[in-house]
């Protein structure tokens, strides 16, 4: 009986250790679709977390590296603009025509 308790305890501790060791954990899909409406005379920009996830982009590829924003925050001083994107900031760091379609073309890909 003591051996059975010992084996059970060791099994539980090993399982906890594996979970706590930094083994990959499936993150949620994020907020889904984000719509940027402050686009002057252009159509709003529709951003899909799912389409980026399907393309192999992980949360950490953008969050707190390119985007330090939190849900429901605002774009201070309109820093997220086409000039910044064309300069390789924000979305433009990947959407450069090499890693992903360029922000210089395909306007309707984002502005929907």
C-alpha positions in Angstrom: 0.0 0.0 0.0 2.8 2.4 0.8 4.5 1.7 -2.5 1.3 2.4 -4.4 1.0 5.9 -2.6 4.7 6.5 -3.4 4.3 5.7 -7.1 1.1 7.8 -7.3 2.9 10.8 -5.6 5.9 10.5 -7.9 3.7 10.3 -11.0 1.8 13.5 -9.9 5.0 15.3 -9.1 6.5 14.4 -12.5 3.3 15.5 -14.3 3.4 18.8 -12.4 7.1 19.3 -13.2 6.5 18.7 -16.9 3.6 21.2 -17.0 5.7 23.8 -15.1 8.8 23.2 -17.1 7.8 25.5 -19.9 6.4 22.9 -22.1 4.4 24.5 -24.9 0.9 25.6 -24.0 -1.7 26.3 -26.5 -2.6 30.0 -26.3 -6.1 31.3 -27.2 -6.8 32.7 -30.6 -6.7 36.3 -29.3 -9.6 38.6 -29.8 -10.3 37.3 -33.3 -10.8 40.2 -35.7 -9.7 43.7 -35.0 -11.0 46.6 -37.1 -8.9 49.8 -37.4 -11.5 52.5 -38.3 -9.3 55.6 -38.1 -7.9 55.3 -41.7 -8.9 58.7 -43.0 -10.5 58.4 -46.4 -9.6 54.7 -46.8 -11.8 51.8 -45.9 -11.2 50.4 -42.4 -8.4 47.9 -41.9 -9.5 44.4 -40.9 -7.0 42.3 -39.0 -7.5 38.6 -38.5 -5.6 36.8 -35.8 -6.7 33.5 -37.2 -5.3 34.1 -40.7 -1.9 35.1 -39.2 -2.0 32.1 -36.9 -2.7 29.8 -39.9 0.3 31.3 -41.7 2.5 30.3 -38.8 2.8 33.6 -37.0 2.8 33.2 -33.2 1.6 35.7 -30.6 5.1 36.5 -29.5 6.1 37.4 -33.0 4.1 40.6 -32.8 3.0 41.1 -29.2 5.3 43.1 -27.0 7.8 43.2 -29.9 5.9 45.2 -32.6 2.7 45.9 -30.7 2.7 46.8 -27.1 -1.0 47.7 -27.2 -3.7 46.1 -25.1 -7.2 45.3 -26.1 -9.4 48.4 -26.4 -6.4 50.8 -26.3 -6.0 53.6 -28.7 -3.3 54.4 -31.2 -1.6 57.3 -29.5 -0.7 60.1 -32.0 -1.7 57.9 -34.9 1.7 56.2 -34.9 0.3 53.2 -36.8 0.1 54.8 -40.2 1.1 53.9 -43.8 4.4 56.0 -43.5 5.4 53.9 -40.5 4.4 50.6 -42.2 6.3 51.5 -45.4 9.3 52.2 -43.1 9.2 48.7 -41.8 7.4 49.3 -38.5 4.4 47.5 -37.1 2.8 45.3 -39.8 5.5 46.6 -42.3 8.2 44.6 -40.5 6.8 41.4 -42.1 4.6 42.8 -44.9 7.6 43.9 -46.9 7.1 41.9 -50.1 9.5 39.2 -49.0 8.0 37.6 -45.9 4.4 38.6 -46.7 2.6 40.7 -49.2 3.9 44.3 -49.3 2.1 47.2 -47.6 3.0 49.2 -50.7 0.6 47.2 -52.9 -2.6 45.2 -52.4 -4.4 47.9 -50.5 -7.7 45.9 -50.5 -6.0 43.0 -48.8 -6.2 45.0 -45.5 -8.5 47.9 -46.3 -11.9 46.2 -46.6 
